[in-house]
């Protein structure tokens, strides 16, 4: 597995998306430096390719981890910002 692909897999395993589509349908991809910075906010070793591989191996050996394929989240309902004003 290539270094960037492994970093992306590690990020996804910890709930960090490596890319998304913006409102105009363009795919936006996080840089490896951005993924490393986001992972560093949690106790995940991702500062080098070796540490990324070791972190992935640790996850694979953890009985609670299960790799998932690509998941799509789609909301076809009304947009909500999660805040309530005085008039609601």
PDB file as gemmi writes it, atoms N, CA and C in Angstrom:
CRYST1    1.000    1.000    1.000  90.00  90.00  90.00 P 1                      
ATOM      1  N   UNK A   1       0.841  -1.172   0.000  1.00  0.00           N  
ATOM      2  CA  UNK A   1       0.000   0.000   0.000  1.00  0.00           C  
ATOM      3  C   UNK A   1       0.890   1.241   0.000  1.00  0.00           C  
ATOM      4  N   UNK A   2       0.561   2.180  -0.853  1.00  0.00           N  
ATOM      5  CA  UNK A   2       1.356   3.406  -0.924  1.00  0.00           C  
ATOM      6  C   UNK A   2       1.130   4.247   0.326  1.00  0.00           C  
ATOM      7  N   UNK A   3       2.100   5.100   0.622  1.00  0.00           N  
ATOM      8  CA  UNK A   3       2.070   5.887   1.854  1.00  0.00           C  
ATOM      9  C   UNK A   3       0.819   6.751   1.979  1.00  0.00           C  
ATOM     10  N   UNK A   4       0.449   7.492   0.913  1.00  0.00           N  
ATOM     11  CA  UNK A   4      -0.728   8.362   0.987  1.00  0.00           C  
ATOM     12  C   UNK A   4      -2.011   7.555   1.133  1.00  0.00           C  
ATOM     13  N   UNK A   5      -2.087   6.403   0.464  1.00  0.00           N  
ATOM     14  CA  UNK A   5      -3.269   5.549   0.583  1.00  0.00           C  
ATOM     15  C   UNK A   5      -3.385   5.003   1.999  1.00  0.00           C  
ATOM     16  N   UNK A   6      -2.271   4.612   2.584  1.00  0.00           N  
ATOM     17  CA  UNK A   6      -2.277   4.107   3.960  1.00  0.00           C  
ATOM     18  C   UNK A   6      -2.692   5.211   4.926  1.00  0.00           C  
ATOM     19  N   UNK A   7      -2.196   6.420   4.712  1.00  0.00           N  
ATOM     20  CA  UNK A   7      -2.576   7.546   5.558  1.00  0.00           C  
ATOM     21  C   UNK A   7      -4.070   7.818   5.441  1.00  0.00           C  
ATOM     22  N   UNK A   8      -4.605   7.762   4.227  1.00  0.00           N  
ATOM     23  CA  UNK A   8      -6.041   7.947   4.023  1.00  0.00           C  
ATOM     24  C   UNK A   8      -6.859   6.877   4.719  1.00  0.00           C  
ATOM     25  N   UNK A   9      -6.392   5.637   4.670  1.00  0.00           N  
ATOM     26  CA  UNK A   9      -7.095   4.543   5.344  1.00  0.00           C  
ATOM     27  C   UNK A   9      -7.079   4.750   6.856  1.00  0.00           C  
ATOM     28  N   UNK A  10      -5.948   5.153   7.393  1.00  0.00           N  
ATOM     29  CA  UNK A  10      -5.844   5.401   8.829  1.00  0.00           C  
ATOM     30  C   UNK A  10      -6.761   6.551   9.234  1.00  0.00           C  
ATOM     31  N   UNK A  11      -6.787   7.599   8.434  1.00  0.00           N  
ATOM     32  CA  UNK A  11      -7.661   8.736   8.729  1.00  0.00           C  
ATOM     33  C   UNK A  11      -9.122   8.294   8.744  1.00  0.00           C  
ATOM     34  N   UNK A  12      -9.562   7.554   7.723  1.00  0.00           N  
ATOM     35  CA  UNK A  12     -10.950   7.077   7.674  1.00  0.00           C  
ATOM     36  C   UNK A  12     -11.281   6.203   8.872  1.00  0.00           C  
ATOM     37  N   UNK A  13     -10.337   5.377   9.283  1.00  0.00           N  
ATOM     38  CA  UNK A  13     -10.570   4.498  10.435  1.00  0.00           C  
ATOM     39  C   UNK A  13     -10.808   5.296  11.710  1.00  0.00           C  
ATOM     40  N   UNK A  14     -10.310   6.532  11.731  1.00  0.00           N  
ATOM     41  CA  UNK A  14     -10.487   7.390  12.902  1.00  0.00           C  
ATOM     42  C   UNK A  14     -11.508   8.491  12.651  1.00  0.00           C  
ATOM     43  N   UNK A  15     -12.332   8.325  11.625  1.00  0.00           N  
ATOM     44  CA  UNK A  15     -13.426   9.255  11.370  1.00  0.00           C  
ATOM     45  C   UNK A  15     -13.051  10.526  10.647  1.00  0.00           C  
ATOM     46  N   UNK A  16     -11.891  10.564  10.018  1.00  0.00           N  
ATOM     47  CA  UNK A  16     -11.442  11.752   9.285  1.00  0.00           C  
ATOM     48  C   UNK A  16     -11.573  11.470   7.788  1.00  0.00           C  
ATOM     49  N   UNK A  17     -12.384  12.246   7.105  1.00  0.00           N  
ATOM     50  CA  UNK A  17     -12.544  12.078   5.665  1.00  0.00           C  
ATOM     51  C   UNK A  17     -11.360  12.689   4.932  1.00  0.00           C  
ATOM     52  N   UNK A  18     -10.874  11.994   3.923  1.00  0.00           N  
ATOM     53  CA  UNK A  18      -9.746  12.521   3.159  1.00  0.00           C  
ATOM     54  C   UNK A  18     -10.204  13.330   1.952  1.00  0.00           C  
ATOM     55  N   UNK A  19     -11.483  13.232   1.604  1.00  0.00           N  
ATOM     56  CA  UNK A  19     -12.014  14.031   0.502  1.00  0.00           C  
ATOM     57  C   UNK A  19     -13.521  14.182   0.659  1.00  0.00           C  
ATOM     58  N   UNK A  20     -14.064  15.159  -0.069  1.00  0.00           N  
ATOM     59  CA  UNK A  20     -15.503  15.399  -0.077  1.00  0.00           C  
ATOM     60  C   UNK A  20     -15.854  16.144  -1.354  1.00  0.00           C  
ATOM     61  N   UNK A  21     -17.136  16.217  -1.666  1.00  0.00           N  
ATOM     62  CA  UNK A  21     -17.606  17.002  -2.811  1.00  0.00           C  
ATOM     63  C   UNK A  21     -18.238  18.277  -2.273  1.00  0.00           C  
ATOM     64  N   UNK A  22     -17.826  19.404  -2.855  1.00  0.00           N  
ATOM     65  CA  UNK A  22     -18.381  20.675  -2.405  1.00  0.00           C  
ATOM     66  C   UNK A  22     -19.759  20.889  -3.039  1.00  0.00           C  
ATOM     67  N   UNK A  23     -20.403  22.020  -2.739  1.00  0.00           N  
ATOM     68  CA  UNK A  23     -21.765  22.263  -3.214  1.00  0.00           C  
ATOM     69  C   UNK A  23     -21.843  22.371  -4.733  1.00  0.00           C  
ATOM     70  N   UNK A  24     -20.732  22.602  -5.394  1.00  0.00           N  
ATOM     71  CA  UNK A  24     -20.714  22.672  -6.850  1.00  0.00           C  
ATOM     72  C   UNK A  24     -20.313  21.340  -7.482  1.00  0.00           C  
ATOM     73  N   UNK A  25     -20.174  20.311  -6.666  1.00  0.00           N  
ATOM     74  CA  UNK A  25     -19.871  18.977  -7.171  1.00  0.00           C  
ATOM     75  C   UNK A  25     -18.403  18.690  -7.403  1.00  0.00           C  
ATOM     76  N   UNK A  26     -17.523  19.621  -7.041  1.00  0.00           N  
ATOM     77  CA  UNK A  26     -16.084  19.405  -7.218  1.00  0.00           C  
ATOM     78  C   UNK A  26     -15.534  18.608  -6.044  1.00  0.00           C  
ATOM     79  N   UNK A  27     -14.693  17.653  -6.363  1.00  0.00           N  
ATOM     80  CA  UNK A  27     -14.070  16.869  -5.292  1.00  0.00           C  
ATOM     81  C   UNK A  27     -12.926  17.670  -4.678  1.00  0.00           C  
ATOM     82  N   UNK A  28     -12.934  17.733  -3.369  1.00  0.00           N  
ATOM     83  CA  UNK A  28     -11.881  18.412  -2.613  1.00  0.00           C  
ATOM     84  C   UNK A  28     -11.150  17.350  -1.814  1.00  0.00           C  
ATOM     85  N   UNK A  29      -9.826  17.350  -1.889  1.00  0.00           N  
ATOM     86  CA  UNK A  29      -9.027  16.329  -1.219  1.00  0.00           C  
ATOM     87  C   UNK A  29      -8.081  16.978  -0.227  1.00  0.00           C  
ATOM     88  N   UNK A  30      -8.046  16.425   0.970  1.00  0.00           N  
ATOM     89  CA  UNK A  30      -7.129  16.925   2.000  1.00  0.00           C  
ATOM     90  C   UNK A  30      -5.711  16.474   1.677  1.00  0.00           C  
ATOM     91  N   UNK A  31      -4.761  17.327   1.940  1.00  0.00           N  
ATOM     92  CA  UNK A  31      -3.357  16.972   1.710  1.00  0.00           C  
ATOM     93  C   UNK A  31      -2.889  16.004   2.800  1.00  0.00           C  
ATOM     94  N   UNK A  32      -1.833  15.249   2.541  1.00  0.00           N  
ATOM     95  CA  UNK A  32      -1.278  14.379   3.587  1.00  0.00           C  
ATOM     96  C   UNK A  32      -0.911  15.157   4.852  1.00  0.00           C  
ATOM     97  N   UNK A  33      -0.383  16.376   4.698  1.00  0.00           N  
ATOM     98  CA  UNK A  33      -0.046  17.182   5.879  1.00  0.00           C  
ATOM     99  C   UNK A  33      -1.286  17.514   6.702  1.00  0.00           C  
ATOM    100  N   UNK A  34      -2.398  17.800   6.020  1.00  0.00           N  
ATOM    101  CA  UNK A  34      -3.648  18.091   6.729  1.00  0.00           C  
ATOM    102  C   UNK A  34      -4.135  16.862   7.479  1.00  0.00           C  
ATOM    103  N   UNK A  35      -4.090  15.696   6.830  1.00  0.00           N  
ATOM    104  CA  UNK A  35      -4.527  14.465   7.497  1.00  0.00           C  
ATOM    105  C   UNK A  35      -3.664  14.174   8.718  1.00  0.00           C  
ATOM    106  N   UNK A  36      -2.359  14.354   8.586  1.00  0.00           N  
ATOM    107  CA  UNK A  36      -1.462  14.127   9.731  1.00  0.00           C  
ATOM    108  C   UNK A  36      -1.782  15.094  10.873  1.00  0.00           C  
ATOM    109  N   UNK A  37      -2.053  16.352  10.535  1.00  0.00           N  
ATOM    110  CA  UNK A  37      -2.378  17.345  11.566  1.00  0.00           C  
ATOM    111  C   UNK A  37      -3.674  16.981  12.280  1.00  0.00           C  
ATOM    112  N   UNK A  38      -4.676  16.536  11.533  1.00  0.00           N  
ATOM    113  CA  UNK A  38      -5.940  16.146  12.154  1.00  0.00           C  
ATOM    114  C   UNK A  38      -5.765  14.912  13.037  1.00  0.00           C  
ATOM    115  N   UNK A  39      -4.990  13.946  12.566  1.00  0.00           N  
ATOM    116  CA  UNK A  39      -4.756  12.744  13.368  1.00  0.00           C  
ATOM    117  C   UNK A  39      -3.930  13.051  14.608  1.00  0.00           C  
ATOM    118  N   UNK A  40      -3.065  14.056  14.521  1.00  0.00           N  
ATOM    119  CA  UNK A  40      -2.237  14.388  15.687  1.00  0.00           C  
ATOM    120  C   UNK A  40      -3.063  14.971  16.826  1.00  0.00           C  
ATOM    121  N   UNK A  41      -4.281  15.428  16.517  1.00  0.00           N  
ATOM    122  CA  UNK A  41      -5.166  15.939  17.568  1.00  0.00           C  
ATOM    123  C   UNK A  41      -5.708  14.806  18.439  1.00  0.00           C  
ATOM    124  N   UNK A  42      -5.582  13.583  17.977  1.00  0.00           N  
ATOM    125  CA  UNK A  42      -5.975  12.412  18.766  1.00  0.00           C  
ATOM    126  C   UNK A  42      -4.714  11.577  18.995  1.00  0.00           C  
ATOM    127  N   UNK A  43      -4.800  10.582  19.826  1.00  0.00           N  
ATOM    128  CA  UNK A  43      -3.582   9.798  20.105  1.00  0.00           C  
ATOM    129  C   UNK A  43      -3.253   8.789  19.004  1.00  0.00           C  
ATOM    130  N   UNK A  44      -3.083   9.271  17.775  1.00  0.00           N  
ATOM    131  CA  UNK A  44      -2.780   8.398  16.642  1.00  0.00           C  
ATOM    132  C   UNK A  44      -1.409   8.774  16.090  1.00  0.00           C  
ATOM    133  N   UNK A  45      -0.523   7.805  16.029  1.00  0.00           N  
ATOM    134  CA  UNK A  45       0.824   8.041  15.498  1.00  0.00           C  
ATOM    135  C   UNK A  45       0.767   8.020  13.974  1.00  0.00           C  
ATOM    136  N   UNK A  46       1.009   9.184  13.353  1.00  0.00           N  
ATOM    137  CA  UNK A  46       0.941   9.272  11.896  1.00  0.00           C  
ATOM    138  C   UNK A  46       1.992  10.222  11.333  1.00  0.00           C  
ATOM    139  N   UNK A  47       3.044  10.477  12.098  1.00  0.00           N  
ATOM    140  CA  UNK A  47       4.047  11.464  11.688  1.00  0.00           C  
ATOM    141  C   UNK A  47       4.947  10.982  10.556  1.00  0.00           C  
ATOM    142  N   UNK A  48       5.003   9.678  10.325  1.00  0.00           N  
ATOM    143  CA  UNK A  48       5.840   9.131   9.256  1.00  0.00           C  
ATOM    144  C   UNK A  48       5.132   7.930   8.644  1.00  0.00           C  
ATOM    145  N   UNK A  49       5.617   7.501   7.486  1.00  0.00           N  
ATOM    146  CA  UNK A  49       5.029   6.336   6.821  1.00  0.00           C  
ATOM    147  C   UNK A  49       5.126   5.097   7.710  1.00  0.00           C  
ATOM    148  N   UNK A  50       6.235   4.947   8.415  1.00  0.00           N  
ATOM    149  CA  UNK A  50       6.410   3.794   9.304  1.00  0.00           C  
ATOM    150  C   UNK A  50       5.377   3.817  10.424  1.00  0.00           C  
ATOM    151  N   UNK A  51       5.158   4.978  11.028  1.00  0.00           N  
ATOM    152  CA  UNK A  51       4.180   5.078  12.117  1.00  0.00           C  
ATOM    153  C   UNK A  51       2.756   4.861  11.612  1.00  0.00           C  
ATOM    154  N   UNK A  52       2.466   5.312  10.399  1.00  0.00           N  
ATOM    155  CA  UNK A  52       1.145   5.063   9.814  1.00  0.00           C  
ATOM    156  C   UNK A  52       0.935   3.565   9.655  1.00  0.00           C  
ATOM    157  N   UNK A  53       1.930   2.857   9.104  1.00  0.00           N  
ATOM    158  CA  UNK A  53       1.815   1.395   8.947  1.00  0.00           C  
ATOM    159  C   UNK A  53       1.629   0.715  10.294  1.00  0.00           C  
ATOM    160  N   UNK A  54       2.393   1.134  11.298  1.00  0.00           N  
ATOM    161  CA  UNK A  54       2.267   0.533  12.629  1.00  0.00           C  
ATOM    162  C   UNK A  54       0.893   0.804  13.229  1.00  0.00           C  
ATOM    163  N   UNK A  55       0.367   1.998  13.027  1.00  0.00           N  
ATOM    164  CA  UNK A  55      -0.968   2.320  13.542  1.00  0.00           C  
ATOM    165  C   UNK A  55      -2.032   1.483  12.850  1.00  0.00           C  
ATOM    166  N   UNK A  56      -1.888   1.281  11.530  1.00  0.00           N  
ATOM    167  CA  UNK A  56      -2.838   0.430  10.809  1.00  0.00           C  
ATOM    168  C   UNK A  56      -2.748  -1.016  11.278  1.00  0.00           C  
ATOM    169  N   UNK A  57      -1.542  -1.501  11.513  1.00  0.00           N  
ATOM    170  CA  UNK A  57      -1.375  -2.871  12.018  1.00  0.00           C  
ATOM    171  C   UNK A  57      -2.015  -3.016  13.391  1.00  0.00           C  
ATOM    172  N   UNK A  58      -1.847  -2.013  14.241  1.00  0.00           N  
ATOM    173  CA  UNK A  58      -2.455  -2.061  15.574  1.00  0.00           C  
ATOM    174  C   UNK A  58      -3.974  -2.108  15.463  1.00  0.00           C  
ATOM    175  N   UNK A  59      -4.545  -1.342  14.533  1.00  0.00           N  
ATOM    176  CA  UNK A  59      -5.995  -1.383  14.329  1.00  0.00           C  
ATOM    177  C   UNK A  59      -6.442  -2.739  13.808  1.00  0.00           C  
ATOM    178  N   UNK A  60      -5.678  -3.301  12.877  1.00  0.00           N  
ATOM    179  CA  UNK A  60      -6.037  -4.601  12.310  1.00  0.00           C  
ATOM    180  C   UNK A  60      -6.005  -5.697  13.368  1.00  0.00           C  
ATOM    181  N   UNK A  61      -5.134  -5.553  14.352  1.00  0.00           N  
ATOM    182  CA  UNK A  61      -5.029  -6.550  15.419  1.00  0.00           C  
ATOM    183  C   UNK A  61      -6.028  -6.318  16.541  1.00  0.00           C  
ATOM    184  N   UNK A  62      -6.714  -5.194  16.504  1.00  0.00           N  
ATOM    185  CA  UNK A  62      -7.710  -4.855  17.519  1.00  0.00           C  
ATOM    186  C   UNK A  62      -9.041  -5.474  17.094  1.00  0.00           C  
ATOM    187  N   UNK A  63      -9.622  -6.291  17.903  1.00  0.00           N  
ATOM    188  CA  UNK A  63     -10.866  -6.970  17.569  1.00  0.00           C  
ATOM    189  C   UNK A  63     -12.040  -6.041  17.353  1.00  0.00           C  
ATOM    190  N   UNK A  64     -11.936  -4.788  17.800  1.00  0.00           N  
ATOM    191  CA  UNK A  64     -13.045  -3.845  17.642  1.00  0.00           C  
ATOM    192  C   UNK A  64     -13.045  -3.165  16.288  1.00  0.00           C  
ATOM    193  N   UNK A  65     -11.944  -3.258  15.536  1.00  0.00           N  
ATOM    194  CA  UNK A  65     -11.818  -2.548  14.265  1.00  0.00           C  
ATOM    195  C   UNK A  65     -12.297  -3.419  13.126  1.00  0.00           C  
ATOM    196  N   UNK A  66     -13.090  -2.826  12.242  1.00  0.00           N  
ATOM    197  CA  UNK A  66     -13.508  -3.518  11.029  1.00  0.00           C  
ATOM    198  C   UNK A  66     -13.427  -2.512   9.889  1.00  0.00           C  
ATOM    199  N   UNK A  67     -12.647  -2.823   8.898  1.00  0.00           N  
ATOM    200  CA  UNK A  67     -12.509  -1.911   7.758  1.00  0.00           C  
ATOM    201  C   UNK A  67     -13.815  -1.853   6.986  1.00  0.00           C  
ATOM    202  N   UNK A  68     -14.205  -0.655   6.603  1.00  0.00           N  
ATOM    203  CA  UNK A  68     -15.419  -0.452   5.827  1.00  0.00           C  
ATOM    204  C   UNK A  68     -15.049   0.019   4.435  1.00  0.00           C  
ATOM    205  N   UNK A  69     -15.902  -0.289   3.489  1.00  0.00           N  
ATOM    206  CA  UNK A  69     -15.725   0.245   2.148  1.00  0.00           C  
ATOM    207  C   UNK A  69     -16.172   1.694   2.119  1.00  0.00           C  
ATOM    208  N   UNK A  70     -16.317   2.225   0.932  1.00  0.00           N  
ATOM    209  CA  UNK A  70     -16.739   3.607   0.774  1.00  0.00           C  
ATOM    210  C   UNK A  70     -18.182   3.748   1.253  1.00  0.00           C  
ATOM    211  N   UNK A  71     -18.429   4.745   2.056  1.00  0.00           N  
ATOM    212  CA  UNK A  71     -19.759   4.981   2.608  1.00  0.00           C  
ATOM    213  C   UNK A  71     -20.239   6.335   2.116  1.00  0.00           C  
ATOM    214  N   UNK A  72     -21.492   6.392   1.674  1.00  0.00           N  
ATOM    215  CA  UNK A  72     -22.049   7.662   1.223  1.00  0.00           C  
ATOM    216  C   UNK A  72     -23.095   8.124   2.226  1.00  0.00           C  
ATOM    217  N   UNK A  73     -23.027   9.377   2.588  1.00  0.00           N  
ATOM    218  CA  UNK A  73     -24.005   9.969   3.484  1.00  0.00           C  
ATOM    219  C   UNK A  73     -24.810  10.963   2.674  1.00  0.00           C  
ATOM    220  N   UNK A  74     -26.110  10.735   2.575  1.00  0.00           N  
ATOM    221  CA  UNK A  74     -26.946  11.605   1.771  1.00  0.00           C  
ATOM    222  C   UNK A  74     -28.152  12.013   2.589  1.00  0.00           C  
ATOM    223  N   UNK A  75     -28.429  13.296   2.614  1.00  0.00           N  
ATOM    224  CA  UNK A  75     -29.592  13.819   3.324  1.00  0.00           C  
ATOM    225  C   UNK A  75     -30.497  14.464   2.294  1.00  0.00           C  
ATOM    226  N   UNK A  76     -31.670  13.910   2.123  1.00  0.00           N  
ATOM    227  CA  UNK A  76     -32.596  14.451   1.125  1.00  0.00           C  
ATOM    228  C   UNK A  76     -33.656  15.333   1.767  1.00  0.00           C  
ATOM    229  N   UNK A  77     -33.510  15.608   3.037  1.00  0.00           N  
ATOM    230  CA  UNK A  77     -34.513  16.404   3.738  1.00  0.00           C  
ATOM    231  C   UNK A  77     -34.136  17.861   3.837  1.00  0.00           C  
ATOM    232  N   UNK A  78     -34.842  18.530   4.720  1.00  0.00           N  
ATOM    233  CA  UNK A  78     -34.640  19.952   4.945  1.00  0.00           C  
ATOM    234  C   UNK A  78     -33.304  20.189   5.639  1.00  0.00           C  
ATOM    235  N   UNK A  79     -32.613  21.230   5.232  1.00  0.00           N  
ATOM    236  CA  UNK A  79     -31.334  21.573   5.850  1.00  0.00           C  
ATOM    237  C   UNK A  79     -31.572  22.164   7.227  1.00  0.00           C  
ATOM    238  N   UNK A  80     -30.803  21.724   8.187  1.00  0.00           N  
ATOM    239  CA  UNK A  80     -30.911  22.225   9.554  1.00  0.00           C  
ATOM    240  C   UNK A  80     -29.527  22.577  10.057  1.00  0.00           C  
ATOM    241  N   UNK A  81     -29.425  23.716  10.707  1.00  0.00           N  
ATOM    242  CA  UNK A  81     -28.146  24.125  11.269  1.00  0.00           C  
ATOM    243  C   UNK A  81     -28.000  23.673  12.714  1.00  0.00           C  
ATOM    244  N   UNK A  82     -29.030  23.075  13.261  1.00  0.00           N  
ATOM    245  CA  UNK A  82     -28.952  22.555  14.620  1.00  0.00           C  
ATOM    246  C   UNK A  82     -29.150  23.606  15.699  1.00  0.00           C  
ATOM    247  N   UNK A  83     -29.470  24.826  15.313  1.00  0.00           N  
ATOM    248  CA  UNK A  83     -29.705  25.888  16.295  1.00  0.00           C  
ATOM    249  C   UNK A  83     -31.178  26.276  16.244  1.00  0.00           C  
ATOM    250  N   UNK A  84     -31.708  26.652  17.372  1.00  0.00           N  
ATOM    251  CA  UNK A  84     -33.109  27.057  17.435  1.00  0.00           C  
ATOM    252  C   UNK A  84     -33.182  28.517  17.845  1.00  0.00           C  
ATOM    253  N   UNK A  85     -33.971  29.253  17.132  1.00  0.00           N  
ATOM    254  CA  UNK A  85     -34.179  30.658  17.468  1.00  0.00           C  
ATOM    255  C   UNK A  85     -35.367  30.820  18.395  1.00  0.00           C  
ATOM    256  N   UNK A  86     -35.638  32.051  18.792  1.00  0.00           N  
ATOM    257  CA  UNK A  86     -36.765  32.330  19.685  1.00  0.00           C  
ATOM    258  C   UNK A  86     -38.108  32.076  19.027  1.00  0.00           C  
ATOM    259  N   UNK A  87     -38.152  32.107  17.696  1.00  0.00           N  
ATOM    260  CA  UNK A  87     -39.425  31.955  16.998  1.00  0.00           C  
ATOM    261  C   UNK A  87     -39.784  30.508  16.697  1.00  0.00           C  
ATOM    262  N   UNK A  88     -39.044  29.531  17.205  1.00  0.00           N  
ATOM    263  CA  UNK A  88     -39.356  28.121  16.919  1.00  0.00           C  
ATOM    264  C   UNK A  88     -39.982  27.449  18.097  1.00  0.00           C  
TER     265      UNK A  88                                                      
END                                                                             
